[in-house]
Amino acid sequence: MGRAFVAFDDAVFNGAGEIPRKYRELIALAVALTTQCDACLKGHARAAVEHGATDEELAETTYITAALRAGGGIVHGIKALGAVQRTSVA
């Protein structure tokens, strides 16, 4: 299973695709920021820079991730309020 995962990961990041490698790494960084995987954060930040990402792009990726996480918190908070109230919260 470990070898299969490494082969899959290699195909995702090094294989042919429509998304350039720098952007694949920035997407991976955003996911790593969301999942808070320390090894993934470091690895994908370094790989993004190796493939041309700037500090500004790393920062923007961080802010995009923060906005999505905050939005998810708000949406789920509304769902929680709706679960305890008889009327829907919009």
Backbone as a chain_set.jsonl record, in Angstrom:
{"seq": "MGRAFVAFDDAVFNGAGEIPRKYRELIALAVALTTQCDACLKGHARAAVEHGATDEELAETTYITAALRAGGGIVHGIKALGAVQRTSVA", "coords": {"N": [[0.815, -1.179, 0.0], [1.965, 1.196, 0.731], [3.884, 1.636, -1.309], [2.13, 1.874, -3.441], [0.781, 4.214, -2.758], [2.901, 6.081, -2.909], [3.469, 5.925, -5.643], [1.039, 6.864, -6.679], [0.988, 9.478, -5.6], [3.256, 10.504, -6.867], [2.381, 10.413, -9.532], [0.303, 12.279, -9.412], [1.621, 14.715, -8.78], [3.886, 14.814, -10.479], [3.148, 13.805, -12.905], [1.596, 14.027, -16.194], [-0.583, 16.758, -16.801], [-3.135, 19.296, -16.693], [-2.861, 21.439, -15.001], [-0.306, 23.582, -14.06], [2.752, 22.697, -12.333], [3.527, 24.47, -10.201], [1.07, 25.542, -9.401], [-0.294, 23.235, -8.7], [1.129, 22.609, -6.414], [0.541, 24.85, -4.804], [-2.204, 24.498, -4.466], [-2.105, 22.081, -3.062], [-0.787, 23.017, -0.804], [-2.755, 24.716, 0.253], [-4.694, 22.81, 0.954], [-3.193, 21.39, 2.826], [-2.874, 23.367, 4.75], [-5.483, 23.517, 5.615], [-5.961, 20.922, 6.613], [-4.007, 20.859, 8.451], [-1.569, 19.464, 8.457], [1.617, 19.032, 9.403], [3.975, 18.03, 8.113], [3.11, 18.007, 5.454], [2.569, 20.722, 5.074], [5.158, 21.872, 5.188], [6.514, 20.447, 3.147], [4.987, 20.95, 0.786], [4.987, 23.732, 0.688], [7.716, 24.221, 0.309], [8.084, 22.859, -2.128], [6.379, 24.342, -3.768], [7.727, 26.797, -3.865], [10.108, 25.922, -5.064], [9.114, 25.496, -7.568], [8.563, 27.973, -8.487], [6.816, 29.641, -7.013], [6.043, 32.656, -5.302], [6.749, 34.549, -2.28], [4.581, 36.174, -1.844], [2.561, 34.789, -3.195], [2.435, 32.496, -1.617], [1.532, 33.659, 0.746], [-0.961, 34.668, -0.113], [-2.263, 32.275, -0.708], [-2.475, 31.299, 1.874], [-4.268, 33.189, 2.977], [-6.528, 32.756, 1.374], [-7.147, 30.15, 2.152], [-7.712, 30.617, 4.88], [-9.997, 32.227, 4.629], [-11.818, 30.42, 3.507], [-11.953, 28.502, 5.537], [-13.013, 30.052, 7.605], [-15.459, 30.754, 6.471], [-16.634, 28.224, 6.296], [-16.907, 27.701, 9.018], [-18.826, 29.624, 9.736], [-21.049, 28.818, 8.148], [-21.519, 26.25, 9.23], [-22.043, 26.989, 11.831], [-24.464, 28.327, 11.497], [-26.015, 26.146, 10.709], [-25.917, 24.701, 13.112], [-27.288, 26.455, 14.817], [-29.765, 26.352, 13.541], [-30.448, 23.738, 14.096], [-31.253, 23.791, 16.695], [-33.298, 25.562, 16.861], [-36.721, 26.295, 16.099], [-37.371, 27.703, 13.832], [-35.907, 28.421, 10.687], [-32.573, 29.603, 10.34], [-31.203, 32.246, 8.608]], "CA": [[0.0, 0.0, 0.0], [2.859, 2.346, 0.772], [4.419, 1.848, -2.658], [1.027, 2.34, -4.286], [0.553, 5.624, -2.445], [4.016, 6.861, -3.457], [3.267, 5.982, -7.095], [-0.103, 7.761, -6.909], [1.442, 10.836, -5.298], [4.164, 10.881, -7.94], [1.571, 10.672, -10.721], [-0.445, 13.519, -9.194], [2.472, 15.899, -8.795], [4.887, 14.813, -11.539], [2.58, 13.307, -14.149], [0.994, 14.992, -17.116], [-1.821, 17.363, -16.318], [-3.439, 20.627, -17.213], [-2.486, 22.455, -14.008], [1.153, 23.63, -13.88], [3.237, 22.177, -11.042], [3.477, 25.492, -9.147], [-0.309, 25.659, -8.918], [-0.606, 21.987, -7.992], [1.718, 22.721, -5.072], [-0.214, 25.846, -4.035], [-3.451, 23.831, -4.081], [-1.738, 21.132, -2.001], [-0.506, 23.805, 0.393], [-4.038, 25.149, 0.814], [-5.29, 21.646, 1.609], [-2.38, 21.108, 4.012], [-3.217, 24.372, 5.756], [-6.801, 23.151, 6.134], [-5.853, 19.696, 7.412], [-2.979, 21.168, 9.441], [-0.533, 18.431, 8.442], [2.895, 19.73, 9.47], [4.884, 17.56, 7.06], [2.573, 18.46, 4.163], [2.78, 22.174, 5.008], [6.556, 22.144, 4.862], [6.86, 19.862, 1.864], [4.334, 21.616, -0.339], [5.481, 25.116, 0.621], [9.045, 24.166, -0.321], [7.932, 22.462, -3.533], [5.784, 25.476, -4.482], [8.814, 27.757, -4.103], [10.993, 25.297, -6.062], [8.463, 25.574, -8.878], [8.365, 29.363, -8.874], [5.889, 30.424, -6.197], [6.63, 33.771, -4.558], [6.256, 34.708, -0.908], [3.249, 36.775, -1.943], [1.624, 33.723, -3.559], [2.259, 31.663, -0.425], [0.679, 34.415, 1.671], [-2.322, 34.702, -0.653], [-2.8, 30.93, -0.5], [-2.836, 31.245, 3.29], [-5.485, 33.989, 3.195], [-7.643, 32.049, 0.732], [-7.47, 29.04, 3.049], [-8.345, 31.172, 6.083], [-11.343, 32.678, 4.265], [-12.671, 29.242, 3.348], [-12.19, 27.895, 6.857], [-13.932, 30.932, 8.337], [-16.772, 30.591, 5.847], [-17.162, 26.93, 6.74], [-17.33, 27.855, 10.416], [-20.085, 30.385, 9.75], [-22.116, 27.967, 7.612], [-21.832, 25.202, 10.197], [-22.673, 27.652, 12.972], [-25.867, 28.545, 11.121], [-26.659, 24.826, 10.787], [-26.075, 24.376, 14.533], [-28.399, 27.261, 15.324], [-30.988, 25.805, 12.956], [-30.757, 22.465, 14.742], [-31.855, 23.982, 18.027], [-34.4, 26.486, 16.752], [-37.832, 25.804, 15.287], [-37.377, 28.412, 12.553], [-34.617, 28.382, 9.999], [-31.711, 30.782, 10.479], [-30.609, 32.532, 7.305]], "C": [[0.865, 1.25, 0.0], [3.432, 2.667, -0.595], [3.337, 2.374, -3.59], [0.732, 3.814, -4.023], [1.645, 6.498, -3.041], [3.865, 6.993, -4.962], [2.121, 6.92, -7.446], [0.305, 9.215, -6.705], [2.362, 11.355, -6.403], [3.388, 11.204, -9.219], [0.813, 11.986, -10.594], [0.447, 14.739, -9.374], [3.455, 15.956, -9.96], [4.346, 14.358, -12.888], [2.028, 14.435, -15.011], [-0.301, 15.516, -16.514], [-1.985, 18.747, -16.88], [-2.981, 21.737, -16.276], [-0.972, 22.438, -13.843], [1.553, 23.24, -12.455], [3.17, 23.216, -9.927], [2.078, 25.569, -8.555], [-0.783, 24.378, -8.245], [-0.092, 22.072, -6.561], [0.983, 23.746, -4.216], [-1.569, 25.281, -3.599], [-3.174, 22.867, -2.925], [-1.436, 21.868, -0.702], [-1.799, 24.262, 1.049], [-4.729, 23.999, 1.544], [-4.524, 21.323, 2.89], [-2.652, 22.116, 5.124], [-4.562, 24.035, 6.399], [-6.716, 21.929, 7.041], [-4.832, 19.831, 8.53], [-1.965, 20.036, 9.602], [0.819, 19.13, 8.351], [3.844, 19.323, 8.353], [4.418, 18.037, 5.688], [2.767, 19.968, 3.988], [4.191, 22.487, 4.534], [6.902, 21.656, 3.462], [6.259, 20.606, 0.686], [4.703, 23.092, -0.433], [6.839, 25.146, -0.075], [8.933, 23.824, -1.801], [7.327, 23.601, -4.354], [6.861, 26.499, -4.824], [9.785, 27.208, -5.149], [10.432, 25.439, -7.476], [7.996, 26.984, -9.203], [7.4, 30.191, -8.064], [6.647, 31.496, -5.414], [6.101, 33.77, -3.129], [4.839, 35.273, -0.921], [2.197, 35.722, -2.317], [1.388, 32.771, -2.39], [1.344, 32.357, 0.579], [-0.764, 34.436, 1.181], [-3.004, 33.349, -0.504], [-3.253, 30.77, 0.943], [-4.136, 31.997, 3.555], [-6.701, 33.344, 2.547], [-8.103, 30.907, 1.623], [-8.2, 29.537, 4.295], [-9.774, 31.618, 5.792], [-12.295, 31.487, 4.132], [-12.965, 28.58, 4.684], [-13.159, 28.738, 7.672], [-15.344, 30.798, 7.784], [-17.426, 29.29, 6.262], [-17.646, 26.989, 8.18], [-18.655, 28.584, 10.526], [-21.236, 29.515, 9.274], [-22.503, 26.884, 8.617], [-22.441, 25.778, 11.473], [-24.152, 27.908, 12.71], [-26.634, 27.225, 11.181], [-26.903, 24.428, 12.241], [-27.218, 25.164, 15.145], [-29.732, 26.741, 14.804], [-31.409, 24.503, 13.615], [-31.442, 22.629, 16.083], [-33.0, 24.998, 18.007], [-35.475, 25.91, 15.847], [-37.899, 26.497, 13.943], [-35.985, 28.393, 11.972], [-33.874, 29.693, 10.203], [-31.06, 31.028, 9.132], [-29.532, 33.571, 7.413]], "O": [[0.538, 2.243, -0.651], [3.467, 3.828, -1.002], [3.605, 3.227, -4.436], [0.464, 4.573, -4.954], [1.352, 7.546, -3.617], [4.109, 8.068, -5.511], [2.217, 7.687, -8.404], [0.005, 10.076, -7.532], [2.253, 12.508, -6.82], [3.71, 12.17, -9.91], [0.695, 12.729, -11.569], [0.063, 15.694, -10.05], [3.825, 17.049, -10.39], [5.018, 14.512, -13.908], [1.999, 15.603, -14.623], [-1.014, 14.801, -15.81], [-1.062, 19.3, -17.478], [-2.739, 22.86, -16.719], [-0.402, 21.396, -13.52], [0.793, 23.429, -11.505], [2.791, 22.878, -8.805], [1.922, 25.654, -7.336], [-1.589, 24.431, -7.316], [-0.772, 21.669, -5.618], [0.818, 23.533, -3.015], [-2.029, 25.555, -2.491], [-3.91, 22.838, -1.939], [-1.79, 21.396, 0.378], [-1.928, 24.203, 2.272], [-5.284, 24.191, 2.626], [-5.128, 21.017, 3.918], [-2.66, 21.759, 6.302], [-4.75, 24.247, 7.597], [-7.325, 21.901, 8.111], [-4.796, 19.013, 9.449], [-1.557, 19.693, 10.712], [1.131, 19.751, 7.335], [4.453, 20.18, 7.714], [5.235, 18.428, 4.854], [3.09, 20.438, 2.897], [4.391, 23.266, 3.602], [7.52, 22.383, 2.683], [6.943, 20.865, -0.304], [4.729, 23.647, -1.531], [7.085, 25.987, -0.939], [9.609, 24.429, -2.634], [7.712, 23.808, -5.504], [6.904, 27.009, -5.944], [10.235, 27.948, -6.025], [11.181, 25.494, -8.452], [7.149, 27.183, -10.074], [7.176, 31.355, -8.396], [7.753, 31.262, -4.928], [5.132, 33.08, -2.811], [4.003, 34.891, -0.102], [1.074, 35.76, -1.814], [0.271, 32.293, -2.192], [0.484, 31.721, 1.188], [-1.69, 34.244, 1.97], [-4.197, 33.285, -0.206], [-4.297, 30.173, 1.207], [-5.006, 31.504, 4.274], [-7.794, 33.381, 3.113], [-9.302, 30.715, 1.829], [-9.194, 28.942, 4.714], [-10.666, 31.412, 6.614], [-13.437, 31.542, 4.588], [-14.09, 28.148, 4.937], [-14.03, 28.199, 8.354], [-16.311, 30.735, 8.543], [-18.623, 29.248, 6.546], [-18.671, 26.4, 8.523], [-19.512, 28.203, 11.323], [-22.287, 29.471, 9.914], [-23.689, 26.632, 8.83], [-23.262, 25.128, 12.12], [-24.988, 27.727, 13.595], [-27.772, 27.188, 11.649], [-27.958, 23.887, 12.572], [-28.022, 24.619, 15.901], [-30.715, 26.694, 15.543], [-32.6, 24.198, 13.683], [-32.128, 21.722, 16.556], [-33.605, 25.26, 19.046], [-35.183, 25.133, 14.938], [-38.438, 25.93, 12.993], [-34.997, 28.352, 12.705], [-34.482, 30.763, 10.233], [-30.434, 30.129, 8.569], [-28.922, 33.934, 6.407]]}, "num_chains": 1, "name": "protein.A"}
